[in-house]
Amino acid sequence: MSDSAITVRKMKKEDLDRVSQIEKECFSTPWSRDSFEDMIDNPATLYMVAEDNGYIVANCGVITAAGEGDICNVAVDPSYRKRGIAKLLLTRVMEEASKEMAVLSFTLEVRRSNTAAISLYEKLGFVNEGIRPGFYTSPKEDAVIFWKR
């Protein structure tokens, strides 16, 4: 894969099966296909996908309220990890949400043990603002709360 082959665009209904598949590969408690479908037409959400020559390899979304964006579902196909795709996708989601939805700050939660994601979020300017004890299940684990203001 060359970096130039990766493109980012808004998620469409035709993407839902592949996005749901990636979600199942990445998370122990994945969102349902219906949950993603509900997000497509919701004016308070923005979901985007990253493609490698037309093949969806990652997805990420943001749910907005009152100028804040809650980043959710940063998911990259395991065979495409460590190639900068999450950084590219997350950056584009934040740029688009800022432009289109007037989002001024972003927040997200991440498993305390997910050091790769934590490192990425810190590189993107997110700051650790605290812990949500027992936030995750399957397995039970604390979440680290990050904000980018």
C-alpha positions, 0 to 999 in steps of 0.5 A, spaced: 500 500 500 502 506 498 500 512 502 497 516 496 492 510 495 489 512 502 483 516 501 478 519 506 470 520 505 464 521 508 461 514 510 455 512 506 449 506 506 453 502 502 459 502 506 455 499 512 457 492 511 464 493 511 464 498 517 460 493 521 465 488 519 471 492 521 468 494 528 467 486 530 474 485 528 476 491 533 472 491 539 469 486 544 463 490 544 462 492 537 456 497 535 451 494 530 450 495 523 443 499 525 447 504 530 452 506 524 446 506 519 442 511 524 449 516 524 449 517 517 443 521 516 443 524 523 445 532 523 449 531 529 454 526 527 459 525 522 462 518 520 468 518 515 471 512 512 478 511 509 479 507 503 485 503 500 484 503 492 476 503 494 477 498 499 474 500 506 480 499 511 478 504 517 472 508 520 471 514 525 466 518 527 464 524 531 457 526 535 457 533 536 453 537 541 454 545 543 460 545 540 464 539 542 465 533 539 465 526 542 470 522 537 467 514 537 469 508 533 476 509 531 477 503 528 482 500 523 482 493 519 488 489 523 492 488 517 492 495 515 495 498 522 501 502 523 501 505 517 498 512 519 491 511 517 488 512 524 492 519 524 490 521 517 482 519 518 482 522 525 485 528 523 480 529 517 474 527 522 476 533 526 477 538 520 471 536 517 467 537 524 470 543 525 468 546 519 461 543 518 459 543 525 463 548 528 466 544 533 471 547 538 473 541 542 474 534 542 473 528 547 474 521 547 475 515 551 480 509 550 482 503 554 488 504 559 491 498 556 491 501 549 498 504 549 498 505 541 492 509 541 494 513 547 500 515 543 497 517 537 492 521 541 497 525 545 501 526 538 495 529 535 494 534 541 489 530 546 491 531 553 489 526 559 483 529 563 482 523 567 479 516 568 473 513 568 473 507 572 470 500 569 468 504 563 469 498 558 466 491 559 469 484 556 474 485 559 472 490 564 477 496 564 478 503 566 478 508 560 482 514 560 479 521 558 482 525 553 480 532 551 483 537 545 481 544 546 
